[in-house]
Amino acid sequence: MTSSSEVTTTAGAAPEVFHHALAHAGARAATVRTSVPVRVIERAPPPPPLPRIDTVPLARALDSGFKAVRAQVETALGEIERECVLLALAAAESLTRAKCERGELALDEPLRALLDSRRRDLETMPATLRANPEDADALAPQLDQIKPAGARIELVRDPAVPRGQLALELQAARVVWSLGQDLIALRAKVLGEGAR
């Protein structure tokens, strides 16, 4: 191993020269240029780790909230559906009653059903069929084809009977079919037992 005095002596140069050479090399190094671009990238420190969250209570709360909202939506949709059905029934009733008043409602099927319901009684006793005069005029030509064989039925034009109603009288019994009753039955069938 050599000391610094030995290096100086061996090289044969004075320490001042040595210092000058070092300073000159530093100056040359400062003026050296390179063709490679130097980029300085500033990186933010990584974010701290997220705190651990217990998601079970949150999931339960969300599930409960969704169930409550779903129940409200289903209730609202049920009410809307019922109102739509009521509106459709009201429109159908209004249209049917208007057709009845204009004499456009065929009563042959209701009359056939009314007579079939009393077929046995009609075989043994005479009957009276009361109808509004305008309805009676439409039914008179069809009565012989509709009534059961051998039945004796007298058609009476009764202004007291509203249009769209048929009243069959057999001695003390009186059976009535009316458009209004059919519409009420239809409403009850569509809306269920709680129909108004």
C-alpha positions as CSV (number, residue, x, y, z in Angstrom):
1,M,0.0,0.0,0.0
2,T,1.3,3.4,-0.8
3,S,0.7,6.7,0.9
4,S,-0.3,9.9,-0.8
5,S,3.3,11.2,-0.4
6,E,4.6,8.2,-2.2
7,V,2.1,8.8,-5.1
8,T,3.2,12.4,-5.4
9,T,6.9,11.5,-5.3
10,T,6.5,8.6,-7.7
11,A,4.6,10.6,-10.2
12,G,7.0,13.3,-9.9
13,A,4.3,16.0,-9.9
14,A,3.5,18.6,-7.4
15,P,0.2,18.4,-5.5
16,E,-0.9,21.6,-7.1
17,V,-0.6,20.0,-10.6
18,F,-2.7,17.1,-9.4
19,H,-5.4,19.4,-8.1
20,H,-5.3,21.4,-11.3
21,A,-5.8,18.2,-13.4
22,L,-8.7,17.1,-11.3
23,A,-10.4,20.5,-11.6
24,H,-9.8,20.6,-15.3
25,A,-11.4,17.1,-15.7
26,G,-14.4,18.2,-13.7
27,A,-14.9,21.2,-16.0
28,R,-14.7,19.0,-19.0
29,A,-17.2,16.6,-17.5
30,A,-19.7,19.5,-17.0
31,T,-19.5,20.4,-20.7
32,V,-20.1,16.8,-21.9
33,R,-23.3,16.5,-23.9
34,T,-25.2,13.3,-24.6
35,S,-27.7,12.5,-27.4
36,V,-29.8,10.4,-25.1
37,P,-32.8,12.4,-23.7
38,V,-33.0,12.4,-20.0
39,R,-36.6,12.3,-18.6
40,V,-37.4,13.1,-15.1
41,I,-40.5,11.2,-13.9
42,E,-42.1,12.3,-10.7
43,R,-44.0,9.5,-9.1
44,A,-46.5,10.1,-6.4
45,P,-46.2,7.8,-3.5
46,P,-48.6,4.9,-3.6
47,P,-52.0,5.6,-1.9
48,P,-52.4,4.2,1.5
49,P,-54.3,0.9,1.6
50,L,-58.1,1.2,1.8
51,P,-59.7,0.6,5.2
52,R,-61.4,-2.8,5.5
53,I,-65.2,-2.5,5.4
54,D,-67.6,-5.0,6.7
55,T,-70.0,-5.4,3.8
56,V,-72.5,-7.8,5.4
57,P,-74.6,-5.1,7.1
58,L,-74.5,-3.0,4.0
59,A,-75.6,-5.9,1.9
60,R,-78.5,-6.6,4.3
61,A,-79.6,-3.0,4.3
62,L,-79.5,-2.9,0.5
63,D,-81.5,-6.2,0.3
64,S,-84.1,-4.9,2.7
65,G,-84.4,-1.6,0.8
66,F,-84.8,-3.3,-2.5
67,K,-87.5,-5.6,-1.1
68,A,-89.4,-2.5,0.3
69,V,-89.1,-0.7,-3.0
70,R,-90.2,-3.9,-4.9
71,A,-93.3,-4.2,-2.6
72,Q,-94.2,-0.6,-3.2
73,V,-93.9,-0.9,-7.0
74,E,-95.9,-4.1,-7.0
75,T,-98.7,-2.5,-5.0
76,A,-98.7,0.5,-7.3
77,L,-98.8,-1.7,-10.4
78,G,-101.7,-3.7,-8.9
79,E,-103.7,-0.5,-8.2
80,I,-103.0,0.7,-11.7
81,E,-104.1,-2.6,-13.2
82,R,-107.3,-2.6,-11.2
83,E,-108.1,1.0,-12.3
84,C,-107.5,0.1,-15.9
85,V,-109.9,-2.9,-15.6
86,L,-112.5,-0.6,-14.0
87,L,-112.1,1.9,-16.8
88,A,-112.4,-0.8,-19.4
89,L,-115.5,-2.2,-17.7
90,A,-117.1,1.2,-17.5
91,A,-116.4,1.8,-21.2
92,A,-117.9,-1.6,-22.1
93,E,-121.0,-1.0,-20.0
94,S,-121.5,2.4,-21.5
95,L,-121.1,1.1,-25.0
96,T,-123.4,-1.9,-24.4
97,R,-126.1,0.3,-22.8
98,A,-126.0,2.7,-25.7
99,K,-126.3,-0.2,-28.2
100,C,-129.3,-1.5,-26.2
101,E,-131.0,1.9,-26.3
102,R,-130.6,2.1,-30.0
103,G,-132.0,-1.4,-30.5
104,E,-128.7,-2.8,-31.8
105,L,-128.3,-5.4,-29.0
106,A,-129.5,-8.9,-30.0
107,L,-131.8,-10.4,-27.3
108,D,-132.3,-13.8,-28.9
109,E,-129.5,-15.5,-27.0
110,P,-130.6,-14.1,-23.6
111,L,-134.2,-15.2,-24.4
112,R,-133.0,-18.7,-25.4
113,A,-131.1,-19.0,-22.1
114,L,-134.1,-17.7,-20.1
115,L,-136.5,-20.2,-21.7
116,D,-134.1,-23.1,-21.3
117,S,-133.9,-22.4,-17.6
118,R,-137.6,-23.0,-17.3
119,R,-138.0,-25.7,-20.0
120,R,-139.9,-28.2,-17.7
121,D,-142.4,-25.6,-16.6
122,L,-143.0,-24.4,-20.1
123,E,-143.9,-28.0,-21.2
124,T,-146.9,-28.0,-18.7
125,M,-148.1,-24.4,-18.3
126,P,-148.6,-21.3,-20.4
127,A,-146.3,-18.4,-20.0
128,T,-146.2,-14.7,-20.6
129,L,-143.1,-12.9,-21.9
130,R,-143.0,-9.2,-21.2
131,A,-140.6,-6.9,-23.1
132,N,-140.2,-3.3,-24.1
133,P,-142.4,-2.7,-27.2
134,E,-139.3,-2.0,-29.3
135,D,-137.5,-5.1,-28.1
136,A,-140.7,-7.1,-28.5
137,D,-141.0,-6.0,-32.2
138,A,-137.5,-7.4,-32.8
139,L,-138.2,-10.7,-30.9
140,A,-141.6,-11.5,-32.3
141,P,-140.4,-13.1,-35.6
142,Q,-137.9,-15.2,-33.8
143,L,-140.0,-16.4,-30.8
144,D,-141.4,-19.4,-32.6
145,Q,-137.9,-20.6,-33.5
146,I,-136.4,-19.9,-30.0
147,K,-139.1,-21.3,-27.7
148,P,-139.0,-25.0,-26.8
149,A,-141.3,-27.4,-28.8
150,G,-144.9,-27.4,-27.4
151,A,-144.4,-24.3,-25.2
152,R,-147.2,-21.8,-25.1
153,I,-145.8,-18.3,-24.7
154,E,-147.6,-15.0,-25.2
155,L,-145.4,-12.0,-26.0
156,V,-146.7,-8.8,-24.3
157,R,-145.4,-5.4,-25.4
158,D,-145.0,-3.6,-22.0
159,P,-143.8,0.0,-21.9
160,A,-143.0,-0.4,-18.2
161,V,-140.2,-2.9,-19.0
162,P,-136.9,-1.1,-19.8
163,R,-135.1,-1.9,-22.9
164,G,-132.7,-4.8,-22.6
165,Q,-134.9,-6.6,-20.1
166,L,-137.0,-9.7,-20.5
167,A,-139.6,-10.9,-17.9
168,L,-141.0,-14.5,-18.1
169,E,-144.1,-15.1,-16.0
170,L,-145.2,-18.6,-15.2
171,Q,-148.3,-18.5,-13.0
172,A,-147.0,-16.9,-9.7
173,A,-143.3,-17.2,-10.7
174,R,-141.5,-14.4,-12.5
175,V,-138.0,-14.8,-13.9
176,V,-136.2,-11.7,-15.2
177,W,-133.2,-11.3,-17.4
178,S,-131.7,-7.9,-17.7
179,L,-128.6,-6.4,-19.3
180,G,-127.8,-4.6,-16.0
181,Q,-127.7,-7.8,-14.1
182,D,-125.4,-9.4,-16.7
183,L,-123.1,-6.4,-16.5
184,I,-123.0,-6.6,-12.7
185,A,-122.2,-10.3,-12.9
186,L,-119.5,-9.7,-15.5
187,R,-117.9,-7.0,-13.2
188,A,-118.0,-9.4,-10.2
189,K,-116.4,-12.1,-12.3
190,V,-113.6,-9.9,-13.6
191,L,-112.9,-8.2,-10.3
192,G,-113.4,-11.1,-8.0
193,E,-115.7,-11.4,-5.0
194,G,-114.6,-8.0,-3.6
195,A,-116.2,-6.2,-6.6
196,R,-118.0,-3.0,-5.9
